[in-house]
Amino acid sequence: MSPELLSISAPRNFTITTEATVHALSIGVPSYAARRRRIEDGIDDLLSFLEEHAGKLAERGASPAEISRATAAAAQRIDFSAVNRLIAAHNRFYPIEANLPVDPKTGAFVVRRDTPFETEPELGPERLLALFAERDASLS
């Protein structure tokens, strides 16, 4: 067996200095990653709310059409402002915080060589219901 495979460290084609490792551990999670996680958690909480709402209606014997209408009505009553503030901040600051390169031809930020950065759309009832339908379909 190769001596590299017997090491506690995974094989890699670069070296990280002890100083760089300590620095990375001391600065913590990048703010864009933490913010992205809060966005995902907020959306997941809203989807869970809709699931619970639909589940309670199903337990009471509501028809699929009634559940769909009631779920849509519940989505209309949700306050999306907290999640949308996070999304707006993410759209504004992510390219700079993640140090995204700029395409010299277009001047647009790029995530990868040929993939332009796209802003996250705001969350509203329509988008939440579409995500809910996707989640529901994947569970079926």
Backbone as CSV, one residue per row, in Angstrom:
resi,resn,N_x,N_y,N_z,CA_x,CA_y,CA_z,C_x,C_y,C_z
1,MET,0.854,-1.181,0.000,0.000,0.000,0.000,0.892,1.234,0.000
2,SER,0.434,2.252,-0.729,1.170,3.502,-0.844,1.249,4.197,0.512
3,PRO,2.406,4.791,0.858,2.517,5.485,2.149,1.540,6.656,2.273
4,GLU,1.175,7.300,1.138,0.220,8.406,1.201,-1.144,7.939,1.700
5,LEU,-1.509,6.713,1.354,-2.804,6.189,1.755,-2.827,5.777,3.222
6,LEU,-1.662,5.617,3.830,-1.590,5.267,5.245,-1.625,6.504,6.130
7,SER,-1.534,7.656,5.533,-1.534,8.910,6.270,-2.936,9.231,6.756
8,ILE,-2.999,10.025,7.815,-4.288,10.481,8.314,-4.869,11.554,7.394
9,SER,-4.008,12.232,6.629,-4.449,13.256,5.696,-4.781,12.624,4.352
10,ALA,-5.823,13.134,3.727,-6.208,12.635,2.407,-5.173,13.062,1.369
11,PRO,-4.912,12.222,0.369,-3.971,12.605,-0.688,-4.507,13.808,-1.457
12,ARG,-3.625,14.726,-1.799,-4.029,15.906,-2.562,-2.849,16.404,-3.382
13,ASN,-3.133,17.237,-4.346,-2.087,17.733,-5.224,-1.633,19.139,-4.852
14,PHE,-1.855,19.541,-3.599,-1.401,20.840,-3.126,-1.102,20.713,-1.640
15,THR,-0.443,21.708,-1.089,-0.101,21.697,0.318,-0.716,22.909,1.006
16,ILE,-1.290,22.680,2.146,-1.833,23.768,2.951,-0.900,23.939,4.143
17,THR,-0.391,25.149,4.306,0.511,25.393,5.428,-0.277,25.380,6.733
18,THR,0.430,25.177,7.814,-0.199,25.205,9.137,-0.808,26.576,9.385
19,GLU,-0.112,27.623,8.965,-0.617,28.982,9.139,-1.944,29.173,8.395
20,ALA,-2.024,28.677,7.161,-3.261,28.801,6.378,-4.388,27.991,7.006
21,THR,-4.062,26.829,7.543,-5.069,25.993,8.196,-5.619,26.688,9.435
22,VAL,-4.750,27.241,10.264,-5.173,27.944,11.479,-6.002,29.168,11.106
23,HIS,-5.580,29.897,10.071,-6.333,31.075,9.633,-7.736,30.676,9.188
24,ALA,-7.843,29.625,8.391,-9.142,29.162,7.903,-10.049,28.753,9.062
25,LEU,-9.483,28.090,10.061,-10.276,27.667,11.216,-10.699,28.855,12.071
26,SER,-9.881,29.894,12.104,-10.172,31.033,12.980,-11.200,31.982,12.381
27,ILE,-11.301,32.056,11.064,-12.246,33.004,10.475,-13.645,32.433,10.370
28,GLY,-13.791,31.134,10.447,-15.113,30.517,10.430,-15.711,30.415,9.042
29,VAL,-16.999,30.205,9.027,-17.732,30.019,7.778,-17.822,31.365,7.059
30,PRO,-17.582,31.384,5.744,-17.740,32.652,5.012,-19.168,33.168,5.140
31,SER,-19.314,34.482,5.208,-20.645,35.070,5.425,-21.621,34.697,4.320
32,TYR,-21.139,34.588,3.071,-22.056,34.224,1.991,-22.581,32.800,2.165
33,ALA,-21.754,31.913,2.704,-22.202,30.530,2.919,-23.202,30.460,4.075
34,ALA,-22.938,31.211,5.138,-23.868,31.226,6.267,-25.208,31.839,5.857
35,ARG,-25.145,32.916,5.079,-26.371,33.561,4.617,-27.155,32.626,3.694
36,ARG,-26.451,31.937,2.799,-27.105,30.986,1.883,-27.809,29.900,2.693
37,ARG,-27.163,29.439,3.757,-27.755,28.414,4.622,-29.020,28.937,5.302
38,ARG,-28.985,30.217,5.755,-30.176,30.801,6.388,-31.316,30.907,5.376
39,ILE,-30.990,31.228,4.127,-32.025,31.281,3.079,-32.639,29.897,2.896
40,GLU,-31.789,28.888,2.752,-32.287,27.518,2.554,-33.106,27.052,3.739
41,ASP,-32.650,27.366,4.960,-33.402,26.972,6.156,-34.749,27.689,6.216
42,GLY,-34.775,28.972,5.844,-36.031,29.723,5.843,-37.025,29.139,4.858
43,ILE,-36.549,28.815,3.667,-37.427,28.204,2.655,-37.907,26.840,3.136
44,ASP,-37.003,26.065,3.730,-37.380,24.743,4.237,-38.431,24.855,5.343
45,ASP,-38.297,25.858,6.216,-39.293,26.056,7.275,-40.670,26.365,6.688
46,LEU,-40.690,27.204,5.640,-41.970,27.545,5.014,-42.583,26.336,4.311
47,LEU,-41.735,25.536,3.677,-42.232,24.321,3.028,-42.769,23.341,4.066
48,SER,-42.092,23.237,5.196,-42.565,22.351,6.273,-43.908,22.830,6.808
49,PHE,-44.066,24.149,6.912,-45.347,24.711,7.352,-46.467,24.290,6.396
50,LEU,-46.207,24.428,5.090,-47.224,24.032,4.106,-47.506,22.530,4.172
51,GLU,-46.458,21.727,4.395,-46.649,20.267,4.514,-47.539,19.944,5.706
52,GLU,-47.273,20.572,6.843,-48.087,20.325,8.038,-49.533,20.743,7.795
53,HIS,-49.690,21.895,7.158,-51.034,22.404,6.854,-51.778,21.416,5.953
54,ALA,-51.136,20.975,4.895,-51.753,20.013,3.974,-52.021,18.685,4.671
55,GLY,-51.102,18.253,5.527,-51.272,16.999,6.252,-52.470,17.024,7.183
56,LYS,-52.660,18.149,7.874,-53.818,18.275,8.771,-55.119,18.230,7.990
57,LEU,-55.120,18.883,6.836,-56.326,18.862,6.001,-56.610,17.451,5.483
58,ALA,-55.558,16.748,5.100,-55.731,15.373,4.601,-56.267,14.474,5.699
59,GLU,-55.788,14.672,6.936,-56.265,13.876,8.070,-57.763,14.099,8.313
60,ARG,-58.228,15.302,8.036,-59.647,15.623,8.221,-60.499,15.161,7.046
61,GLY,-59.863,14.569,6.047,-60.608,14.028,4.921,-60.826,14.993,3.773
62,ALA,-60.060,16.070,3.723,-60.202,17.030,2.622,-59.767,16.387,1.311
63,SER,-60.401,16.791,0.242,-60.049,16.261,-1.081,-58.742,16.922,-1.554
64,PRO,-58.066,16.300,-2.525,-56.844,16.914,-3.067,-57.071,18.333,-3.587
65,ALA,-58.207,18.592,-4.202,-58.510,19.939,-4.703,-58.664,20.929,-3.548
66,GLU,-59.332,20.492,-2.477,-59.492,21.363,-1.303,-58.147,21.640,-0.645
67,ILE,-57.320,20.620,-0.569,-55.983,20.789,0.020,-55.164,21.759,-0.819
68,SER,-55.245,21.620,-2.124,-54.505,22.499,-3.026,-54.946,23.953,-2.857
69,ARG,-56.246,24.184,-2.818,-56.772,25.548,-2.647,-56.372,26.129,-1.288
70,ALA,-56.488,25.325,-0.240,-56.159,25.804,1.107,-54.657,26.067,1.246
71,THR,-53.850,25.232,0.622,-52.402,25.428,0.662,-52.026,26.701,-0.084
72,ALA,-52.650,26.935,-1.225,-52.397,28.167,-1.982,-52.819,29.391,-1.180
73,ALA,-53.937,29.296,-0.494,-54.408,30.411,0.337,-53.441,30.658,1.500
74,ALA,-52.953,29.579,2.104,-51.987,29.722,3.202,-50.700,30.372,2.704
75,ALA,-50.261,30.007,1.521,-49.034,30.591,0.949,-49.223,32.085,0.698
76,GLN,-50.431,32.499,0.350,-50.710,33.924,0.113,-50.600,34.738,1.407
77,ARG,-50.833,34.112,2.547,-50.817,34.832,3.828,-49.421,34.902,4.463
78,ILE,-48.441,34.210,3.900,-47.104,34.157,4.489,-46.370,35.474,4.262
79,ASP,-45.639,35.894,5.277,-44.777,37.075,5.173,-43.396,36.600,4.708
80,PHE,-43.026,36.945,3.506,-41.767,36.517,2.905,-40.641,37.529,3.103
81,SER,-40.894,38.601,3.827,-39.929,39.705,3.897,-38.576,39.290,4.491
82,ALA,-38.561,38.453,5.510,-37.281,38.068,6.133,-36.413,37.279,5.152
83,VAL,-37.007,36.309,4.483,-36.246,35.506,3.520,-35.831,36.373,2.334
84,ASN,-36.714,37.257,1.893,-36.385,38.099,0.748,-35.290,39.120,1.061
85,ARG,-35.207,39.563,2.318,-34.080,40.444,2.708,-32.761,39.685,2.591
86,LEU,-32.760,38.430,3.031,-31.556,37.606,2.909,-31.203,37.364,1.444
87,ILE,-32.210,37.097,0.626,-31.976,36.860,-0.798,-31.404,38.117,-1.453
88,ALA,-31.962,39.279,-1.122,-31.469,40.535,-1.701,-30.017,40.784,-1.292
89,ALA,-29.701,40.522,-0.019,-28.317,40.695,0.442,-27.394,39.713,-0.265
90,HIS,-27.867,38.488,-0.423,-27.046,37.478,-1.096,-26.791,37.881,-2.545
91,ASN,-27.812,38.324,-3.234,-27.648,38.741,-4.629,-26.685,39.914,-4.750
92,ARG,-26.728,40.796,-3.786,-25.882,41.991,-3.845,-24.430,41.702,-3.483
93,PHE,-24.208,40.920,-2.429,-22.860,40.783,-1.883,-22.121,39.510,-2.276
94,TYR,-22.834,38.448,-2.666,-22.175,37.177,-2.966,-21.036,37.299,-3.981
95,PRO,-21.241,37.984,-5.107,-20.145,38.027,-6.093,-18.846,38.607,-5.528
96,ILE,-18.965,39.600,-4.666,-17.774,40.223,-4.077,-17.206,39.332,-2.969
97,GLU,-18.077,38.853,-2.081,-17.614,38.024,-0.960,-16.956,36.745,-1.444
98,ALA,-17.486,36.150,-2.508,-16.932,34.899,-3.033,-15.792,35.168,-4.017
99,ASN,-15.496,36.445,-4.232,-14.406,36.841,-5.119,-14.571,36.233,-6.511
100,LEU,-15.800,36.358,-7.050,-16.073,35.815,-8.378,-15.312,36.602,-9.437
101,PRO,-14.787,35.908,-10.435,-14.109,36.625,-11.528,-15.135,37.324,-12.425
102,VAL,-14.632,38.271,-13.196,-15.470,39.006,-14.128,-15.099,38.583,-15.539
103,ASP,-16.116,38.314,-16.350,-15.882,37.983,-17.754,-15.430,39.257,-18.464
104,PRO,-14.225,39.254,-19.040,-13.725,40.482,-19.672,-14.561,40.928,-20.877
105,LYS,-15.243,40.004,-21.513,-16.052,40.355,-22.690,-17.360,41.030,-22.305
106,THR,-18.011,40.506,-21.252,-19.338,41.008,-20.892,-19.336,41.895,-19.655
107,GLY,-18.306,41.771,-18.829,-18.270,42.518,-17.573,-19.124,41.910,-16.486
108,ALA,-19.699,40.736,-16.748,-20.567,40.057,-15.775,-19.741,39.130,-14.895
109,PHE,-20.191,38.949,-13.657,-19.555,37.981,-12.774,-19.808,36.582,-13.311
110,VAL,-18.822,35.699,-13.148,-18.988,34.313,-13.570,-18.683,33.385,-12.404
111,VAL,-19.471,32.331,-12.297,-19.281,31.335,-11.244,-18.200,30.356,-11.669
112,ARG,-18.301,29.914,-12.911,-17.284,29.079,-13.531,-16.970,29.711,-14.874
113,ARG,-16.045,29.170,-15.554,-15.571,29.770,-16.803,-16.696,30.249,-17.722
114,ASP,-17.676,29.396,-17.979,-18.738,29.735,-18.932,-20.106,29.908,-18.271
115,THR,-20.140,29.979,-16.948,-21.415,30.065,-16.248,-21.543,31.423,-15.558
116,PRO,-22.401,32.287,-16.082,-22.566,33.594,-15.434,-23.290,33.461,-14.096
117,PHE,-22.966,34.363,-13.189,-23.666,34.412,-11.909,-25.100,34.861,-12.162
118,GLU,-26.061,34.118,-11.606,-27.467,34.481,-11.714,-28.013,34.768,-10.327
119,THR,-28.730,35.850,-10.220,-29.296,36.204,-8.919,-30.398,35.222,-8.540
120,GLU,-30.576,35.079,-7.256,-31.644,34.230,-6.713,-32.956,34.997,-6.833
121,PRO,-33.997,34.375,-7.369,-35.276,35.096,-7.458,-35.894,35.273,-6.078
122,GLU,-36.676,36.345,-5.938,-37.400,36.562,-4.687,-38.332,35.401,-4.420
123,LEU,-38.635,35.217,-3.150,-39.571,34.174,-2.761,-40.943,34.802,-2.567
124,GLY,-41.931,34.199,-3.164,-43.313,34.638,-3.023,-44.205,33.413,-3.056
125,PRO,-45.496,33.613,-3.000,-46.409,32.473,-2.968,-46.248,31.530,-4.155
126,GLU,-46.108,32.092,-5.364,-46.007,31.248,-6.560,-44.758,30.370,-6.512
127,ARG,-43.618,30.986,-6.185,-42.365,30.213,-6.143,-42.416,29.180,-5.022
128,LEU,-42.951,29.569,-3.861,-43.042,28.629,-2.738,-43.932,27.447,-3.106
129,LEU,-45.060,27.705,-3.758,-45.952,26.610,-4.155,-45.301,25.712,-5.201
130,ALA,-44.499,26.294,-6.093,-43.777,25.476,-7.083,-42.748,24.588,-6.379
131,LEU,-42.035,25.145,-5.400,-41.074,24.340,-4.632,-41.797,23.259,-3.830
132,PHE,-42.964,23.607,-3.307,-43.771,22.652,-2.551,-44.207,21.496,-3.446
133,ALA,-44.618,21.816,-4.661,-45.041,20.772,-5.609,-43.859,19.875,-5.965
134,GLU,-42.671,20.466,-6.170,-41.481,19.666,-6.461,-41.146,18.739,-5.296
135,ARG,-41.211,19.285,-4.096,-40.904,18.493,-2.896,-41.905,17.367,-2.729
136,ASP,-43.183,17.688,-2.952,-44.240,16.692,-2.830,-44.079,15.592,-3.871
137,ALA,-43.712,15.975,-5.088,-43.510,14.981,-6.165,-42.323,14.084,-5.861
138,SER,-41.274,14.643,-5.261,-40.092,13.826,-4.979,-40.346,12.847,-3.837
139,LEU,-41.295,13.177,-2.965,-41.629,12.287,-1.850,-42.561,11.160,-2.291
140,SER,-43.266,11.356,-3.387,-44.238,10.354,-3.854,-43.557,9.220,-4.559
